[in-house]
Amino acid sequence: MFRTNTAALISHSLCHKHVQLVHVRTKKTHWSSIKKRIHPKDKALEHFDDFYGSVYGRRWRSIRLALLSPHKYIAVVNNFGDSEKVSQQLEWLGAMNVRKVVEAHLLKAKESTNEKNIHELDKKLKKLLLTDDNKSDTKKENVEYVEKASLHESLLEAEHDESRLIDPEANSNIGGLYQFIPATELHGKSDWIPESQHYQYYEENSDFPINILNEESPLNIPSHLQVFTFDRGDFTPFPHPKTGPTKVSGYYLMDGGSILPVFALDLKLGDRVLDMCSAPGGKALATLQTLLPESLVCNDIQESRIKKIHNVMSEYISDYQSWGSRLMFTQMNARSINEPDVYNKILVDVPCTNDRHSLENNENNMFKPTRAKERLQLPEIQADILKSALMNIAVGGTVVYSTCSLSPIQNDGVVKMALKKIWEETNHQIIVKDLTNQFRPLKSLYSFSKGLKFGQMVMPFLPLNYGPLYLCKLVRVK
């Protein structure tokens, strides 16, 4: 009698020449059981193929490849360490300062606009001179001079028409992914759950007004916020940040898309900022690196998540616990915060399906069978949190809503639902700011999606593999 590696027991009797096969149950930790097991990240990929494949069509193959590939990071320099030395070291590595990229783009755009204005004035002047019926020899000489000579010198003292700017693309944000209805069925372990019934609150309708205005001001990255990244197609990894003389790390690594909500807040000196769902704390830290807020409140719902924020702050700010009212931590349900008119800037980085994480890690994965109900309720929770922010923001204040999901339901869909609730239940007037023009200087660093109605989306794209990151800027005007 002997035992084989296939877990079958063979009993061989020499006298009767009889063979008996007995099945032995394998352990759950056996390699054959592990290979057959369906992990949460496998379920996430199956769901994304079904859902996003329908939303994005042929583009989904490229997005899928990027999501399954190592993504790029940016480095936010820590001003509470040796920032000048760290910035120089990052430049030596070949990393670019994002602010310098933006400033170069804005300068080039300004020069291009000035050249166009001069060209238009030149054409008008030529037309006036050439259409004069009573041309004299002197006028002919003037025309000849204009044709040969540049007008730059003569226009130095002229009054330029600063209003002659290129018009933004008309109706560039009409239609889009917000109209997509989600997959009709969610593949469960033993049954089929109609997913669409969980999104019945979200329907396409036009029974309330939504004001969308272009953000006219140029992108302004605060002077103390030093953000570095590598160029398109350069996947050089940042080395692990070192500690300096003050015993804090030199820079914080985060997904490149995650810095954009901080840019969109348009922070000013003296701002009172609330980070409603702050853990793990990267955006809060970046907000502090601007050195602008009068106060920052980091809020989250669970003690374990508050602890993560403390861990980040202690690694980058040695004396943060002595800051008093400038940096505070609260543990509240963001849906029920009731502090109206206290804050003029609110960041709403809501819990979401966290698409990239869901494809990379099984731990804490939103696609675990035990979290199916939680996942289906996400849009309602997100809309309630955004509504809470819009209820609390002061008049003239800014709310930036963001997710790290490709789902149009969690993105434009949630924004619309929250705006509808505000319109029905309050007298607040909210304006959606279209950041398409403001973010144009970042197009060399990010792959932005087209066709969204309210927000901006950083799409995973292999040469620029950040995101996904959706954000929408809303301003309370009344």
Summary of the structure (lengths in Angstrom):
residues: 478
radius of gyration: 28.9
end to end distance: 86.0
largest distance: 131.2
contacts: 1405
relative contact order: 0.15
helix: 38%
strand: 19%
